[in-house]
Amino acid sequence: MGPVETVRLTVAYDGTEFAGWQLQPRQRTVQGVLEGALERLLGRPVRATAAGRTDAGVHAQGQVVSFPLLTREQLPLTAFTKGLNGLLPQDLAVQDAAFDASGFDARRAARGKLYRYRIHNRPLRSPLVRRTHWEIFRPLDLPAMEEAARAFVGEHDFSAFRASDCPAKTTVRRLDRVALAGEAGGEIVLEIRGTAFLKHMVRNLAGTLADVGRRKRRAADVARLLAGRDRREAGPTAPAHGLCLVEVYY
């Protein structure tokens, strides 16, 4: 019996103990744990598709996942919320579930994503934020970071801000929002919304903006980095644990 409709899940996870979303041999991944729970629930192997892959250590508040149901599987939505949550570990949970049209694909149908990167900018470390924030103890120049962030908005070639092993065939992406909130000496939150992202792109943008905040480079350098397209010239890759996938747009 073929699929009659698709289940669409919104899931959240603490990425600390996961080796990212994607299945990997002998590694604990979000996909592997979720598919294992779905197999126990449905009594058959399930292949789940996510809106996007997250790296090891990266968190998600609104990751979207899809998989097909079979004709014989007449389960209520609560089976995929409360029921599935009962089979999942504490660091992974379903937030919402819906039946969607057959053929819905969480990755192919996505039209954009919102990421949030958090920096804890106090002089002393805090055990309470070590899993969710990048701790930078020197006060950052927030106005300079805000100026630099504005230069990323729009359509650009982001070659200088992708991982060396990024498999993307094209490096042009459009960002609709790159904004900072908070205060130096406290919490600083970077929000980035765009249609699509290169591997490590958000973390590389965050690392470059942190360099501006630490006065290691000028805000005006961003335009030069974009034009130069050289990853070696841009800032460091910010730690994975400060990043969270907040929402996927359809």
C-alpha positions in Angstrom: 0.0 0.0 0.0 1.4 3.4 -1.0 1.4 6.6 1.0 -1.9 8.5 1.4 -0.6 11.6 3.1 2.4 13.1 4.7 3.0 13.9 8.4 4.7 17.2 9.1 6.4 17.6 12.4 7.9 20.6 14.1 10.7 19.4 16.4 13.0 21.0 18.9 16.3 19.7 20.2 19.3 20.5 22.4 22.1 19.7 20.0 24.8 19.3 22.6 24.8 15.5 22.6 24.0 15.1 18.9 26.4 14.8 16.0 24.1 16.9 13.9 20.9 16.1 12.1 22.1 13.7 9.4 22.6 10.0 9.8 26.2 9.0 10.4 27.7 5.6 11.2 28.1 4.9 14.9 27.1 8.5 15.8 24.1 9.7 17.7 22.2 12.0 15.4 18.8 13.7 15.5 17.7 11.9 12.4 18.7 8.5 13.7 17.0 9.0 17.1 13.8 10.4 15.6 13.6 7.6 12.9 14.2 5.0 15.6 11.3 6.3 17.6 9.1 6.5 14.5 9.9 2.9 13.7 8.8 1.8 17.2 5.6 3.8 16.8 4.7 2.6 13.3 6.3 -0.9 13.3 8.3 -0.2 10.1 11.4 1.6 9.0 10.8 5.4 8.4 13.0 7.8 6.5 12.4 11.4 7.7 13.3 14.5 5.7 14.3 17.7 7.5 14.0 21.3 6.3 17.8 21.6 6.7 20.7 19.9 8.2 22.1 21.2 11.4 25.7 20.7 12.5 26.9 18.9 15.6 26.1 21.0 18.6 23.6 23.2 16.9 20.1 23.5 18.5 16.7 23.8 17.0 13.5 25.3 18.2 11.5 24.9 15.0 13.0 22.3 12.7 10.4 20.9 10.3 10.4 17.2 9.4 8.3 15.2 7.0 7.6 11.5 6.3 4.9 9.5 4.5 2.1 7.6 6.1 0.8 4.4 4.6 -2.8 3.6 3.8 -3.1 1.2 6.7 -1.7 3.6 9.3 -4.8 5.5 10.5 -3.4 7.2 13.6 -4.6 10.4 15.2 -2.3 13.4 15.4 -1.8 12.8 19.1 0.2 9.7 18.2 2.8 12.0 16.6 2.9 14.4 19.5 2.3 12.9 22.9 2.8 9.3 21.7 6.1 10.0 19.9 7.4 12.2 22.7 7.0 9.3 25.0 9.5 7.4 22.9 12.0 10.2 22.5 14.8 11.2 24.9 14.7 14.4 26.9 16.9 16.4 24.4 14.5 15.9 21.5 10.8 16.6 21.4 7.9 17.1 18.9 6.3 20.6 19.3 3.6 20.2 16.7 2.2 17.8 14.1 -0.1 18.1 11.1 -1.3 16.0 8.2 -0.1 17.5 4.9 -0.7 16.8 1.2 0.9 13.6 -0.1 4.3 14.5 -1.5 5.0 17.4 0.9 8.8 17.5 1.4 10.1 19.6 4.3 13.3 20.4 2.5 12.1 21.1 -1.0 9.1 23.2 0.1 11.0 25.4 2.5 11.2 29.1 1.4 13.4 30.5 4.1 14.8 30.0 7.6 15.4 32.1 10.7 18.5 31.4 12.8 19.4 33.0 16.1 22.9 33.2 17.5 23.5 34.1 21.2 26.5 35.7 22.7 27.0 35.9 26.5 29.2 39.1 26.8 29.9 39.3 30.5 33.3 39.4 32.1 32.9 36.0 34.0 31.7 32.7 32.7 28.3 31.3 33.5 27.5 27.6 33.8 23.9 28.3 32.9 24.7 29.5 29.4 27.6 27.2 28.4 25.3 25.0 26.2 23.5 27.9 24.5 25.7 30.9 24.2 29.2 31.8 22.9 30.9 33.4 25.9 33.0 36.4 25.0 34.4 38.1 28.1 35.7 41.3 26.6 33.0 44.0 26.0 32.0 44.1 22.4 31.4 47.2 20.3 27.7 46.7 19.5 27.2 49.7 17.3 30.1 48.7 15.0 28.7 45.1 14.8 25.3 46.5 13.9 26.8 48.6 11.1 28.7 45.6 9.8 25.6 43.4 10.0 23.7 45.7 7.6 26.2 45.1 4.9 25.2 41.4 4.8 21.5 42.2 3.9 20.5 41.5 0.3 21.8 39.2 -2.4 25.6 38.5 -2.3 28.2 35.9 -3.1 28.9 34.4 0.3 32.0 32.4 -0.7 34.1 34.0 2.1 31.6 32.7 4.6 31.2 29.1 3.8 33.0 26.0 5.0 35.9 24.7 3.0 34.0 21.5 2.3 30.7 23.1 1.4 29.1 21.1 -1.4 26.9 23.9 -2.8 27.2 24.5 -6.5 26.3 28.2 -6.2 27.4 30.5 -3.5 25.0 33.4 -4.1 22.4 33.7 -1.3 19.9 36.3 -0.2 19.6 37.5 3.4 16.4 39.4 4.3 17.4 40.2 7.9 20.7 40.4 9.8 20.1 42.2 13.0 21.5 42.4 16.6 19.8 43.1 19.8 20.9 43.3 23.4 23.8 45.2 25.0 27.5 45.0 25.4 28.4 43.5 28.7 25.2 41.4 28.7 23.5 39.2 26.2 23.7 39.9 22.5 21.4 38.1 20.1 22.1 37.9 16.3 19.1 37.1 14.1 19.6 36.0 10.5 16.8 35.3 8.1 17.3 34.2 4.5 16.1 32.0 1.7 18.9 29.5 2.0 22.3 29.1 3.6 25.7 27.6 2.8 27.5 25.2 5.2 28.7 27.1 8.3 27.5 30.4 6.8 25.6 31.7 9.9 28.5 30.7 12.2 31.0 32.4 10.0 29.0 35.6 9.8 28.7 35.5 13.6 32.5 35.0 14.0 33.2 37.9 11.6 30.8 40.2 13.5 32.5 39.2 16.8 35.8 40.2 15.3 34.3 43.6 14.5 33.0 43.8 18.0 36.4 43.1 19.4 37.9 45.7 17.1 40.0 43.2 15.2 38.5 44.4 12.0 36.4 47.4 10.8 32.7 47.3 10.0 33.6 48.6 6.5 35.6 45.4 5.9 32.5 43.4 5.3 32.0 44.8 1.8 35.6 43.9 1.0 35.2 40.4 2.3 32.1 39.8 0.2 33.8 41.1 -2.9 37.0 39.2 -2.2 35.2 35.8 -1.8 38.2 34.4 0.2 37.3 32.4 3.3 40.8 32.8 4.7 40.2 36.6 5.0 36.9 36.4 7.0 36.5 35.8 10.7 36.5 32.5 12.6 33.7 30.0 12.7 31.7 30.8 15.8 31.0 27.8 18.2 28.1 25.6 17.2 26.4 25.7 20.6 25.4 29.4 20.2 23.3 28.7 17.2 19.6 27.8 17.0 17.3 27.1 14.1 14.3 29.1 15.2 11.8 28.8 12.3 11.3 27.5 8.8 9.1 29.4 6.4 6.9 27.8 3.7 
